[in-house]
Amino acid sequence: MSNRPEPVTAELLRSWGLPDPGDSKKARGDVVVVGGSRSAPGAVLLAGEAALRVGAGRVALVVPASIDAQVGVALPEAGVFALPDRADDPLPAALAGRIASADAVLVGPGFTDPDETRATLRTVADAGAQRVVLDAYALGVFPDVPRRSLPDELILSPNREELQILLGRDPGDETDDVREAAREHEAVVGCYGTVADPDGRTWLVDEGGAGLGTSGSGDVLAGAIAGFAARGMPLHRAVVWGAWTHAVAGLRLTDRIGLGFLARDLTAELTPTVRDTLRA
């Protein structure tokens, strides 16, 4: 196996294609986003909208009860569930059932308390989530949660600081580090355009730009990955598609309006980016 990652191009993605959307929203995948806090309520909104923008059919947002009403108004396309007041309490039956039946569950955007995040991640795993994406604070507490308690189909979407936590050491060569994290944690790992499968296969999305360094950009990326994963494709393809779509959407916005676009602009740009990638 070559030590160099495979470059990701529009031609590669067209050769992979996307799953048939079917004839209903259920056929396009059901995403559950678990996160949010009073100080960061927008993260779950960005992630949930991004999942819809890349083609997922349904989204539910699971947030603290203190913000559930506001979140529901802000994203009327999503179902909204409230987390228990105590993070380690069992989930209500309806919520646990939604998590167990979801095609992808994203945990982490907008959480700000490590203890609550850790307890919630364990509770989500106990509910029977089948395909899980971890982002933000969920990556910070991930080393404290036994890997065997999480599903086999697991995606980790760290930034470089979170990658350091996953490795338990200072980072070195990014390709080698992402491969090591994927192998050690038996998960598909995507970090700043480098994507690795636990079997060692690696891809590089060499796109993006300074415009992506804006508040909420990572939430959009995580939501896009979850949206693609919910559509039923192999996990590594979901992460590659998510990384490409997020990066190219940023390039398109930079070209059109310049540096300073918002993460909410990125979500709207995801849909035409996917369309144009398939058409090019």
SULKAFEN-V218966 format. One record per residue. RES is the residue in three letters. PSI is psi as a letter, one per 30 degrees, with the letter a starting at -180 (none if undefined). Layout:
res = [RES RES]
psi = [PSI PSI]
This chain:
res = [MET SER ASN ARG PRO GLU PRO VAL THR ALA GLU LEU LEU ARG SER TRP GLY LEU PRO ASP PRO GLY ASP SER LYS LYS ALA ARG GLY ASP VAL VAL VAL VAL GLY GLY SER ARG SER ALA PRO GLY ALA VAL LEU LEU ALA GLY GLU ALA ALA LEU ARG VAL GLY ALA GLY ARG VAL ALA LEU VAL VAL PRO ALA SER ILE ASP ALA GLN VAL GLY VAL ALA LEU PRO GLU ALA GLY VAL PHE ALA LEU PRO ASP ARG ALA ASP ASP PRO LEU PRO ALA ALA LEU ALA GLY ARG ILE ALA SER ALA ASP ALA VAL LEU VAL GLY PRO GLY PHE THR ASP PRO ASP GLU THR ARG ALA THR LEU ARG THR VAL ALA ASP ALA GLY ALA GLN ARG VAL VAL LEU ASP ALA TYR ALA LEU GLY VAL PHE PRO ASP VAL PRO ARG ARG SER LEU PRO ASP GLU LEU ILE LEU SER PRO ASN ARG GLU GLU LEU GLN ILE LEU LEU GLY ARG ASP PRO GLY ASP GLU THR ASP ASP VAL ARG GLU ALA ALA ARG GLU HIS GLU ALA VAL VAL GLY CYS TYR GLY THR VAL ALA ASP PRO ASP GLY ARG THR TRP LEU VAL ASP GLU GLY GLY ALA GLY LEU GLY THR SER GLY SER GLY ASP VAL LEU ALA GLY ALA ILE ALA GLY PHE ALA ALA ARG GLY MET PRO LEU HIS ARG ALA VAL VAL TRP GLY ALA TRP THR HIS ALA VAL ALA GLY LEU ARG LEU THR ASP ARG ILE GLY LEU GLY PHE LEU ALA ARG ASP LEU THR ALA GLU LEU THR PRO THR VAL ARG ASP THR LEU ARG ALA]
psi = [k k f k l k k k l e e e e e e e a l k k f a g l e e f f k k k k k j a l l e f i f f e e e e e e e e e e f g f k e k k k k j l k f f g e e e e e e f i f f k l k k k l l e k f g l k k k e e e e e e e e f l f k k k k e k f k f j e e e e e e e e e e e e f f g k e j k k k l b f f e e f e f f k k e f f l l e j k k k i l a e e e e e e e f g l k l c k e e e e e e e e e e e g h l k k k j h f k k k l f g f k k l k j h a b l f f f i l k f e e e e e e e e e e e e e f f g l k e e e e e e e e e e e e e e e e e e e e e e f l k g l l e f e e e f f e e f e e e f e f f none]
